Amino acid sequence: MDNLIQEIKELIIKALELEDISAADIDENEALFDEGLGLDSIDALELGVALQKKYGVKIENKKEDLAEHFANVNTLANFITEMKAQGESA
């Protein structure tokens, strides 16, 4: 799981072109949106596309679920792990 968390941090930085921070600067329990890392809805779309491309996960458009899955790096890692276990990813 630690490797996946590191990959997600690096993916966030690369996909969103966050040049002023490193993976070490992102706390896996810190909120990604609003407070915390301060990402916005456009960032959410870009991150969702990047996650789909890299991990092959299917992201449903249920707002409640998305907010829960995208809350922080740990919740994203859990979501990806669950989707892989369910066979939703390649």
C-alpha positions as CSV (number, residue, x, y, z in Angstrom):
1,M,0.0,0.0,0.0
2,D,2.9,2.4,0.7
3,N,4.1,2.0,-2.9
4,L,0.6,2.8,-4.2
5,I,0.4,5.9,-1.9
6,Q,3.7,7.1,-3.2
7,E,2.6,6.5,-6.8
8,I,-0.6,8.5,-6.2
9,K,1.3,11.4,-4.8
10,E,3.6,11.5,-7.8
11,L,0.6,11.1,-10.1
12,I,-1.1,14.1,-8.5
13,I,2.0,16.2,-9.0
14,K,2.5,15.1,-12.6
15,A,-1.1,15.2,-13.7
16,L,-1.8,18.6,-12.2
17,E,1.6,20.0,-13.0
18,L,2.3,21.0,-9.4
19,E,5.9,22.1,-9.8
20,D,6.3,23.8,-6.4
21,I,5.7,20.7,-4.2
22,S,7.2,17.2,-3.9
23,A,5.5,13.9,-3.0
24,A,7.0,14.2,0.5
25,D,5.1,17.5,0.9
26,I,1.8,15.7,0.5
27,D,0.4,14.2,3.7
28,E,-1.7,11.1,2.7
29,N,-4.3,12.0,5.3
30,E,-4.5,15.7,4.3
31,A,-7.6,16.8,2.4
32,L,-7.0,17.2,-1.3
33,F,-9.7,19.8,-2.0
34,D,-10.6,23.1,-0.5
35,E,-8.5,23.1,2.7
36,G,-5.4,21.0,2.7
37,L,-3.8,20.7,-0.8
38,G,-6.4,23.2,-2.1
39,L,-7.3,21.4,-5.4
40,D,-10.5,22.5,-7.3
41,S,-13.1,20.8,-9.5
42,I,-10.9,21.1,-12.6
43,D,-8.1,19.4,-10.8
44,A,-10.6,16.7,-9.8
45,L,-11.4,16.0,-13.4
46,E,-7.8,16.0,-14.5
47,L,-6.9,13.7,-11.6
48,G,-9.8,11.4,-12.3
49,V,-8.7,11.0,-16.0
50,A,-5.1,10.3,-14.8
51,L,-6.2,7.7,-12.4
52,Q,-8.4,6.0,-15.1
53,K,-5.4,6.0,-17.5
54,K,-2.8,4.7,-15.0
55,Y,-4.9,2.2,-13.0
56,G,-7.8,1.5,-15.3
57,V,-10.3,2.2,-12.6
58,K,-13.9,3.0,-13.4
59,I,-15.0,6.2,-11.7
60,E,-18.8,6.5,-11.3
61,N,-20.4,10.0,-11.3
62,K,-22.1,9.6,-7.9
63,K,-21.1,12.9,-6.2
64,E,-21.2,11.4,-2.7
65,D,-18.9,8.5,-3.6
66,L,-16.5,10.7,-5.5
67,A,-16.1,13.1,-2.6
68,E,-15.4,10.1,-0.3
69,H,-12.9,8.5,-2.7
70,F,-11.1,11.7,-3.5
71,A,-11.0,13.0,0.1
72,N,-7.2,12.3,0.5
73,V,-4.4,10.1,-0.8
74,N,-5.3,7.3,1.5
75,T,-8.9,7.1,0.4
76,L,-7.8,7.2,-3.2
77,A,-5.4,4.3,-2.5
78,N,-8.2,2.3,-0.8
79,F,-10.5,3.0,-3.8
80,I,-8.0,1.8,-6.3
81,T,-7.2,-1.3,-4.3
82,E,-11.0,-2.1,-4.0
83,M,-11.5,-1.6,-7.7
84,K,-8.6,-3.9,-8.5
85,A,-9.9,-6.5,-6.1
86,Q,-13.4,-6.3,-7.8
87,G,-11.7,-6.8,-11.2
88,E,-12.8,-3.3,-12.4
89,S,-9.2,-2.5,-13.5
90,A,-6.7,-4.0,-15.9
